[in-house]
Amino acid sequence: MNLIKTITSPAITIITLILTSKTKYSNIKQNISKTAAILILIQTISLHTHTTNSKSHITIIFTSDTTIDNTKIISTRLTIDTLSTILMTLTALLILTSLLISEKTIYHTHTTLMLCLFTTLLILFLAFTTSSLINFYITFESSVIPLIIIIGLWGSRKEKIRATYYFLLYTITGSLPLFIAILILHNKTGTFNATLIQHQTIDQQPQLLLFLGLFLAFAIKTPLIPWHAWLPLAHVEAPAIGSILLAGILLKLGTYGFIRFTIPILTHTTTFIAPIIITISIISMWLASLNSLRQNDIKRIIAYSSIAHMGIITAACFSTNHISTKGAIILMISHGLTSSTLFLLVSCLYERHKSRLLKSFQGSSYTTPTLSSLTIIAALAHMSTPGTTNFIGEYLCLVGLWELHPSISIISIASIIITTAYLLLLYIQITSSKPPIYTKYKIQDLSRQEIQATLTLTTPNIAIGIIPYPII
């Protein structure tokens, strides 16, 4: 019943916001949204704690018995494990952060924005708890709609419409082979339920086509190079909230799809094609890291760093050993926290300078010392400094890749060194030298709400990095 309450809470919040949409007092809607977000976060933490203590999958409702080859199998529509609950907790945390920062980065905040945020929350909760492939497909595609609205309505630059077109085009391109693959699986097995499909034998001939259909959709969402062109543009044009949600959780739908559906359903094909996928992932890491070094737009730098991190996560997923899979899950969570923090701080810089070029931020340590301090903390976490969740995740990923083949781990470490280089260069460029005279006395430091939003993401990362029990 805890799962049902958690899933219905965003729906109740949406109905409440619609009923209060005509009120003249905007503070009432904001207070309702923040209170609901805090309560939902508490619910997801409680659900994750309960799931972790049970040490097993928890089936809530909609169960049925099916017999396959004289074996009785219990199929479910809604089921959760620690992977589901920790991603639900991350989603709730990012929604709360988005609400905290919205008053400073989005002008004329109104009901539409809050409805988009809680609709995203509801859709992702359903995506992370469903066992049905067709239901996952619906939520997988629906998650794009609120973000397109956010970018289109509250994007800060003239190319925001082009960014939404790119985003939509790539999503549709990936959704068609995914939908076809799901229909073929249903035709072969007679069910959409992933639990039942895993226990059935699929002919070897169509498995490669099925794998390509699933992989292409999730690789575009992750994204891996060369299917990445939509991500830097979307990040550059999106407001702070859009970048937080996109980097923090929507990209994780791709790697979640790999772990939850692609690898368990097509195990033999995954083992056969895994070397190719790992090679693509490593190339993606290297190209993204090198691209970050040549950017002068600070948002593009962080966007390419996200692609690099998702590359190592994908490589760890397809190494198909327990250590690397655990590392991939932890790195998914830590990347969601650190990349969102960096995008939040960059948006704060943009609100003060009205520019994202690195040369515009020189001397930030003089003009905005609090912002500079939080930036170096987020950058150190992003480069996997010991004592952060990123370090645990990357360490386990590299250990798992080393077990597969030492050369893979060595090449990945070299890419991580480049990541450290561009993050340090980023910090040095925005804090070194003295600020121009015309900005020295006009730039304000972070406000109380901006500090709260930043600490909401930074504190769990460091706390779990020191005491990793909640996710290991």
VEXKOLGU-382684 format. One record per residue (C-alpha): x, y, z; residue number from 1; residue in one letter. Coordinates in steps of 0.5 Angstrom, whole numbers, m for minus. Layout:
! VEXKOLGU-382684
(atom (X,Y,Z),NUM,'a')
...
***
This chain:
! VEXKOLGU-382684
(atom (0,0,0),1,'m')
(atom (6,5,1),2,'n')
(atom (7,4,m6),3,'l')
(atom (0,6,m8),4,'i')
(atom (0,12,m4),5,'k')
(atom (7,14,m6),6,'t')
(atom (4,14,m14),7,'i')
(atom (m2,17,m12),8,'t')
(atom (1,23,m8),9,'s')
(atom (3,27,m15),10,'p')
(atom (m4,26,m18),11,'a')
(atom (m7,28,m12),12,'i')
(atom (m2,34,m12),13,'t')
(atom (m4,36,m19),14,'i')
(atom (m12,36,m18),15,'i')
(atom (m11,40,m12),16,'t')
(atom (m6,45,m16),17,'l')
(atom (m12,45,m22),18,'i')
(atom (m17,47,m17),19,'l')
(atom (m13,52,m14),20,'t')
(atom (m11,55,m21),21,'s')
(atom (m16,61,m21),22,'k')
(atom (m14,63,m14),23,'t')
(atom (m10,70,m14),24,'k')
(atom (m5,68,m9),25,'y')
(atom (1,65,m12),26,'s')
(atom (4,64,m5),27,'n')
(atom (m2,59,m4),28,'i')
(atom (0,54,m10),29,'k')
(atom (8,55,m8),30,'q')
(atom (7,53,m1),31,'n')
(atom (2,47,m3),32,'i')
(atom (7,45,m9),33,'s')
(atom (13,45,m4),34,'k')
(atom (9,42,2),35,'t')
(atom (7,36,m3),36,'a')
(atom (14,35,m6),37,'a')
(atom (17,34,1),38,'i')
(atom (12,29,3),39,'l')
(atom (13,25,m3),40,'i')
(atom (20,25,m2),41,'l')
(atom (19,23,5),42,'i')
(atom (15,17,2),43,'q')
(atom (20,15,m3),44,'t')
(atom (25,15,3),45,'i')
(atom (21,11,7),46,'s')
(atom (19,6,1),47,'l')
(atom (27,5,m1),48,'h')
(atom (28,4,7),49,'t')
(atom (23,m2,7),50,'h')
(atom (25,m5,0),51,'t')
(atom (32,m5,2),52,'t')
(atom (31,m8,9),53,'n')
(atom (26,m14,6),54,'s')
(atom (32,m16,1),55,'k')
(atom (27,m18,m5),56,'s')
(atom (23,m15,m10),57,'h')
(atom (16,m12,m7),58,'i')
(atom (10,m14,m11),59,'t')
(atom (4,m9,m9),60,'i')
(atom (m2,m10,m13),61,'i')
(atom (m4,m13,m20),62,'f')
(atom (m1,m20,m19),63,'t')
(atom (m3,m26,m23),64,'s')
(atom (m1,m34,m24),65,'d')
(atom (2,m36,m30),66,'t')
(atom (4,m43,m32),67,'t')
(atom (10,m44,m37),68,'i')
(atom (13,m51,m38),69,'d')
(atom (10,m54,m32),70,'n')
(atom (13,m48,m28),71,'t')
(atom (8,m43,m24),72,'k')
(atom (10,m36,m25),73,'i')
(atom (7,m30,m21),74,'i')
(atom (7,m24,m26),75,'s')
(atom (6,m17,m23),76,'t')
(atom (4,m10,m26),77,'r')
(atom (7,m6,m21),78,'l')
(atom (13,m8,m17),79,'t')
(atom (19,m5,m14),80,'i')
(atom (26,m6,m12),81,'d')
(atom (32,m2,m9),82,'t')
(atom (33,0,m16),83,'l')
(atom (26,3,m17),84,'s')
(atom (26,6,m10),85,'t')
(atom (32,10,m11),86,'i')
(atom (31,13,m17),87,'l')
(atom (24,15,m15),88,'m')
(atom (27,18,m9),89,'t')
(atom (32,22,m14),90,'l')
(atom (26,24,m18),91,'t')
(atom (23,27,m12),92,'a')
(atom (29,30,m9),93,'l')
(atom (30,34,m16),94,'l')
(atom (23,36,m16),95,'i')
(atom (24,39,m10),96,'l')
(atom (30,43,m12),97,'t')
(atom (27,45,m18),98,'s')
(atom (21,48,m14),99,'l')
(atom (26,52,m9),100,'l')
(atom (30,55,m15),101,'i')
(atom (24,56,m20),102,'s')
(atom (23,63,m16),103,'e')
(atom (30,66,m18),104,'k')
(atom (31,63,m25),105,'t')
(atom (24,63,m28),106,'i')
(atom (20,69,m28),107,'y')
(atom (12,69,m27),108,'h')
(atom (12,63,m24),109,'t')
(atom (5,60,m25),110,'h')
(atom (1,54,m24),111,'t')
(atom (3,51,m31),112,'t')
(atom (10,50,m29),113,'l')
(atom (8,46,m22),114,'m')
(atom (3,42,m26),115,'l')
(atom (9,40,m31),116,'c')
(atom (14,38,m25),117,'l')
(atom (9,34,m22),118,'f')
(atom (6,31,m28),119,'t')
(atom (14,29,m30),120,'t')
(atom (14,26,m22),121,'l')
(atom (8,22,m24),122,'l')
(atom (10,19,m30),123,'i')
(atom (17,17,m28),124,'l')
(atom (14,14,m22),125,'f')
(atom (10,10,m26),126,'l')
(atom (16,8,m31),127,'a')
(atom (20,6,m25),128,'f')
(atom (15,1,m22),129,'t')
(atom (12,m2,m28),130,'t')
(atom (13,m9,m31),131,'s')
(atom (9,m8,m37),132,'s')
(atom (13,m7,m43),133,'l')
(atom (8,m3,m47),134,'i')
(atom (6,1,m40),135,'n')
(atom (14,3,m40),136,'f')
(atom (14,5,m47),137,'y')
(atom (8,10,m46),138,'i')
(atom (11,13,m40),139,'t')
(atom (18,13,m43),140,'f')
(atom (15,17,m49),141,'e')
(atom (10,21,m44),142,'s')
(atom (16,24,m40),143,'s')
(atom (19,28,m46),144,'v')
(atom (12,32,m46),145,'i')
(atom (13,36,m40),146,'p')
(atom (20,38,m41),147,'l')
(atom (19,40,m48),148,'i')
(atom (13,45,m45),149,'i')
(atom (19,47,m40),150,'i')
(atom (24,49,m45),151,'i')
(atom (19,52,m50),152,'g')
(atom (16,56,m45),153,'l')
(atom (21,58,m41),154,'w')
(atom (28,57,m45),155,'g')
(atom (32,63,m45),156,'s')
(atom (35,64,m52),157,'r')
(atom (32,65,m59),158,'k')
(atom (34,57,m61),159,'e')
(atom (29,54,m56),160,'k')
(atom (24,52,m61),161,'i')
(atom (30,49,m65),162,'r')
(atom (32,45,m59),163,'a')
(atom (25,42,m58),164,'t')
(atom (25,40,m65),165,'y')
(atom (31,36,m64),166,'y')
(atom (29,33,m58),167,'f')
(atom (23,31,m60),168,'l')
(atom (26,29,m67),169,'l')
(atom (31,24,m64),170,'y')
(atom (26,22,m59),171,'t')
(atom (21,19,m64),172,'i')
(atom (27,16,m68),173,'t')
(atom (28,12,m62),174,'g')
(atom (21,10,m60),175,'s')
(atom (19,7,m67),176,'l')
(atom (24,1,m66),177,'p')
(atom (23,1,m59),178,'l')
(atom (15,0,m61),179,'f')
(atom (16,m5,m66),180,'i')
(atom (21,m9,m62),181,'a')
(atom (15,m9,m56),182,'i')
(atom (10,m11,m61),183,'l')
(atom (15,m17,m64),184,'i')
(atom (16,m19,m57),185,'l')
(atom (9,m19,m55),186,'h')
(atom (7,m23,m62),187,'n')
(atom (13,m29,m60),188,'k')
(atom (11,m29,m53),189,'t')
(atom (4,m27,m52),190,'g')
(atom (5,m22,m46),191,'t')
(atom (8,m15,m45),192,'f')
(atom (10,m17,m38),193,'n')
(atom (17,m17,m37),194,'a')
(atom (17,m22,m32),195,'t')
(atom (14,m27,m36),196,'l')
(atom (18,m26,m42),197,'i')
(atom (24,m27,m39),198,'q')
(atom (22,m34,m37),199,'h')
(atom (20,m36,m44),200,'q')
(atom (25,m38,m50),201,'t')
(atom (25,m33,m56),202,'i')
(atom (28,m36,m63),203,'d')
(atom (35,m34,m64),204,'q')
(atom (34,m31,m71),205,'q')
(atom (30,m25,m69),206,'p')
(atom (34,m23,m62),207,'q')
(atom (39,m19,m66),208,'l')
(atom (33,m15,m69),209,'l')
(atom (30,m14,m62),210,'l')
(atom (36,m12,m59),211,'f')
(atom (38,m7,m64),212,'l')
(atom (31,m4,m63),213,'g')
(atom (31,m4,m55),214,'l')
(atom (38,m1,m55),215,'f')
(atom (37,4,m60),216,'l')
(atom (32,7,m56),217,'a')
(atom (36,7,m50),218,'f')
(atom (42,9,m53),219,'a')
(atom (39,16,m56),220,'i')
(atom (36,17,m49),221,'k')
(atom (42,16,m45),222,'t')
(atom (45,19,m50),223,'p')
(atom (51,15,m53),224,'l')
(atom (55,18,m59),225,'i')
(atom (53,19,m65),226,'p')
(atom (46,19,m62),227,'w')
(atom (48,25,m58),228,'h')
(atom (47,32,m62),229,'a')
(atom (40,34,m58),230,'w')
(atom (43,34,m51),231,'l')
(atom (48,40,m52),232,'p')
(atom (43,44,m55),233,'l')
(atom (37,42,m50),234,'a')
(atom (41,44,m44),235,'h')
(atom (44,50,m47),236,'v')
(atom (37,53,m49),237,'e')
(atom (33,50,m43),238,'a')
(atom (32,54,m36),239,'p')
(atom (35,51,m30),240,'a')
(atom (29,47,m28),241,'i')
(atom (30,44,m35),242,'g')
(atom (37,42,m35),243,'s')
(atom (36,39,m27),244,'i')
(atom (31,34,m30),245,'l')
(atom (34,33,m36),246,'l')
(atom (41,31,m33),247,'a')
(atom (38,29,m26),248,'g')
(atom (33,24,m28),249,'i')
(atom (31,23,m35),250,'l')
(atom (38,21,m38),251,'l')
(atom (37,15,m33),252,'k')
(atom (31,12,m37),253,'l')
(atom (36,10,m42),254,'g')
(atom (41,6,m37),255,'t')
(atom (35,4,m33),256,'y')
(atom (32,1,m40),257,'g')
(atom (38,m3,m41),258,'f')
(atom (39,m6,m34),259,'i')
(atom (31,m7,m33),260,'r')
(atom (29,m10,m40),261,'f')
(atom (34,m11,m45),262,'t')
(atom (40,m15,m41),263,'i')
(atom (35,m19,m37),264,'p')
(atom (30,m21,m43),265,'i')
(atom (36,m22,m49),266,'l')
(atom (41,m25,m44),267,'t')
(atom (45,m29,m50),268,'h')
(atom (45,m23,m55),269,'t')
(atom (47,m18,m50),270,'t')
(atom (53,m23,m48),271,'t')
(atom (55,m24,m56),272,'f')
(atom (54,m16,m57),273,'i')
(atom (57,m13,m51),274,'a')
(atom (64,m12,m53),275,'p')
(atom (61,m8,m59),276,'i')
(atom (57,m4,m54),277,'i')
(atom (63,m3,m49),278,'i')
(atom (67,0,m55),279,'t')
(atom (62,5,m57),280,'i')
(atom (61,7,m50),281,'s')
(atom (69,8,m49),282,'i')
(atom (69,12,m55),283,'i')
(atom (63,16,m53),284,'s')
(atom (67,17,m46),285,'m')
(atom (73,20,m50),286,'w')
(atom (70,24,m55),287,'l')
(atom (65,27,m50),288,'a')
(atom (71,29,m46),289,'s')
(atom (75,32,m51),290,'l')
(atom (69,36,m54),291,'n')
(atom (69,39,m47),292,'s')
(atom (76,42,m47),293,'l')
(atom (74,46,m53),294,'r')
(atom (68,49,m51),295,'q')
(atom (67,56,m49),296,'n')
(atom (60,55,m47),297,'d')
(atom (59,53,m39),298,'i')
(atom (53,49,m40),299,'k')
(atom (56,45,m46),300,'r')
(atom (62,43,m42),301,'i')
(atom (57,40,m37),302,'i')
(atom (53,37,m42),303,'a')
(atom (59,34,m45),304,'y')
(atom (61,31,m39),305,'s')
(atom (54,28,m38),306,'s')
(atom (55,24,m44),307,'i')
(atom (62,22,m42),308,'a')
(atom (59,20,m35),309,'h')
(atom (53,16,m38),310,'m')
(atom (58,13,m43),311,'g')
(atom (62,9,m37),312,'i')
(atom (55,7,m34),313,'i')
(atom (53,4,m40),314,'t')
(atom (60,0,m41),315,'a')
(atom (59,m2,m34),316,'a')
(atom (52,m4,m35),317,'c')
(atom (54,m9,m41),318,'f')
(atom (60,m12,m37),319,'s')
(atom (54,m16,m34),320,'t')
(atom (58,m18,m27),321,'n')
(atom (55,m16,m21),322,'h')
(atom (60,m11,m18),323,'i')
(atom (60,m6,m25),324,'s')
(atom (52,m7,m25),325,'t')
(atom (52,m4,m18),326,'k')
(atom (57,1,m19),327,'g')
(atom (53,3,m25),328,'a')
(atom (47,4,m21),329,'i')
(atom (51,8,m16),330,'i')
(atom (54,13,m21),331,'l')
(atom (47,14,m24),332,'m')
(atom (45,17,m17),333,'i')
(atom (51,21,m16),334,'s')
(atom (51,23,m23),335,'h')
(atom (44,26,m22),336,'g')
(atom (46,30,m16),337,'l')
(atom (52,33,m18),338,'t')
(atom (51,34,m26),339,'s')
(atom (44,38,m23),340,'s')
(atom (48,42,m18),341,'t')
(atom (53,44,m23),342,'l')
(atom (47,46,m28),343,'f')
(atom (44,50,m22),344,'l')
(atom (50,54,m21),345,'l')
(atom (51,55,m28),346,'v')
(atom (44,58,m28),347,'s')
(atom (45,62,m22),348,'c')
(atom (51,65,m26),349,'l')
(atom (47,66,m32),350,'y')
(atom (42,70,m28),351,'e')
(atom (47,75,m26),352,'r')
(atom (52,76,m32),353,'h')
(atom (47,74,m38),354,'k')
(atom (52,70,m41),355,'s')
(atom (55,63,m41),356,'r')
(atom (61,64,m44),357,'l')
(atom (67,63,m39),358,'l')
(atom (71,70,m40),359,'k')
(atom (64,73,m37),360,'s')
(atom (65,70,m30),361,'f')
(atom (72,72,m29),362,'q')
(atom (74,74,m22),363,'g')
(atom (67,70,m19),364,'s')
(atom (71,68,m12),365,'s')
(atom (71,76,m11),366,'y')
(atom (64,78,m13),367,'t')
(atom (60,71,m11),368,'t')
(atom (65,67,m6),369,'p')
(atom (59,63,m4),370,'t')
(atom (57,61,m11),371,'l')
(atom (65,60,m12),372,'s')
(atom (65,55,m6),373,'s')
(atom (59,51,m8),374,'l')
(atom (62,50,m15),375,'t')
(atom (69,47,m13),376,'i')
(atom (65,43,m8),377,'i')
(atom (60,40,m14),378,'a')
(atom (66,40,m19),379,'a')
(atom (70,36,m14),380,'l')
(atom (64,31,m13),381,'a')
(atom (63,31,m21),382,'h')
(atom (71,29,m22),383,'m')
(atom (70,23,m17),384,'s')
(atom (74,25,m11),385,'t')
(atom (74,20,m5),386,'p')
(atom (69,22,0),387,'g')
(atom (63,23,m5),388,'t')
(atom (58,18,m8),389,'t')
(atom (61,19,m15),390,'n')
(atom (68,16,m12),391,'f')
(atom (64,10,m10),392,'i')
(atom (60,9,m17),393,'g')
(atom (66,10,m21),394,'e')
(atom (71,5,m17),395,'y')
(atom (66,0,m17),396,'l')
(atom (65,1,m25),397,'c')
(atom (72,0,m26),398,'l')
(atom (73,m6,m22),399,'v')
(atom (68,m9,m26),400,'g')
(atom (71,m7,m32),401,'l')
(atom (78,m10,m30),402,'w')
(atom (75,m17,m29),403,'e')
(atom (72,m17,m36),404,'l')
(atom (79,m14,m38),405,'h')
(atom (84,m10,m35),406,'p')
(atom (85,m6,m42),407,'s')
(atom (78,m3,m42),408,'i')
(atom (79,m1,m35),409,'s')
(atom (85,3,m36),410,'i')
(atom (83,6,m42),411,'i')
(atom (77,9,m38),412,'s')
(atom (81,11,m33),413,'i')
(atom (85,16,m38),414,'a')
(atom (78,19,m40),415,'s')
(atom (77,20,m33),416,'i')
(atom (83,24,m32),417,'i')
(atom (81,28,m38),418,'i')
(atom (74,29,m34),419,'t')
(atom (79,32,m28),420,'t')
(atom (82,36,m33),421,'a')
(atom (77,40,m36),422,'y')
(atom (73,41,m29),423,'l')
(atom (79,44,m26),424,'l')
(atom (80,48,m32),425,'l')
(atom (73,51,m31),426,'l')
(atom (74,53,m24),427,'y')
(atom (80,56,m25),428,'i')
(atom (77,60,m31),429,'q')
(atom (71,63,m27),430,'i')
(atom (75,64,m21),431,'t')
(atom (82,66,m23),432,'s')
(atom (84,74,m24),433,'s')
(atom (80,80,m22),434,'k')
(atom (73,81,m24),435,'p')
(atom (72,87,m29),436,'p')
(atom (71,94,m26),437,'i')
(atom (64,94,m28),438,'y')
(atom (62,88,m25),439,'t')
(atom (65,88,m18),440,'k')
(atom (60,92,m15),441,'y')
(atom (54,90,m18),442,'k')
(atom (54,82,m18),443,'i')
(atom (50,79,m12),444,'q')
(atom (52,73,m8),445,'d')
(atom (47,67,m8),446,'l')
(atom (41,68,m4),447,'s')
(atom (38,64,1),448,'r')
(atom (33,60,m3),449,'q')
(atom (39,58,m8),450,'e')
(atom (44,56,m3),451,'i')
(atom (38,51,0),452,'q')
(atom (37,49,m7),453,'a')
(atom (44,47,m8),454,'t')
(atom (45,44,m1),455,'l')
(atom (39,40,m2),456,'t')
(atom (43,36,m8),457,'l')
(atom (50,37,m5),458,'t')
(atom (49,34,2),459,'t')
(atom (46,27,0),460,'p')
(atom (52,26,m5),461,'n')
(atom (57,27,1),462,'i')
(atom (53,24,6),463,'a')
(atom (52,18,2),464,'i')
(atom (60,18,0),465,'g')
(atom (62,18,7),466,'i')
(atom (56,13,9),467,'i')
(atom (54,9,3),468,'p')
(atom (49,4,7),469,'y')
(atom (43,7,4),470,'p')
(atom (45,5,m3),471,'i')
(atom (50,m1,m3),472,'i')
***
